[in-house]
């Protein structure tokens, strides 16, 4: 005659499954917390580098280009360069500044040797995109620009970023090569491998507004790590309490 399974035996597989699922979630939470700690160390290093670089004296463009060729990283390095703007080739990068939507104006600067570098002159409101609406800012003749070097962006930052629309002269990410290719530069013109964000020196007429480089990067990784580790600790407490309670209420085996 077959025996009828005891209730405790019937519950045992479900208990094991619940324990396995809880353990898996615990490990995921620990992994997320550890990842945030790693991100914290990375962000602190980045902020230290930015702080050191932005307070250094500006270097000539040739020196910055040499550093970029050697290291591939000159982000936030102060740089100074002299040339003439090719205003007809300005490209417009969709951005926001102090809560307003508009565009960063990136303009080719022709250097003495005939080469070019793209300079982010700063922000203009949405309705001032066209150069004709801000003629005073289209400075002529030789100018000296001081700003921060920026590494080129080699690919779209993420899938949620729209594709660039060069036909409308609207760029959603700074594709340096595409900007240069559509800016009307002379055939065969040499282009600097970096971009330059101009400093906050005022332009005639007030536009573009320079100094738009974001250097105060948020660093919330510590609180994220505490959150994930806290959730893991809470889950561990729940699992332990559940196991202790199950052990107390389990009927003795016959």
PyMOL commands that set and color helices and strands:
alter all, ss='L'
color gray80, all
select helices_A, chain A and resi 7-54+61-71+126-128+131-137+166-168+176-181+204-206+221-249
alter helices_A, ss='H'
color red, helices_A
select strands_A, chain A and resi 59-60+78-97+100-110+116-125+142-150+191-198
alter strands_A, ss='S'
color yellow, strands_A
deselect
rebuild
show_as cartoon
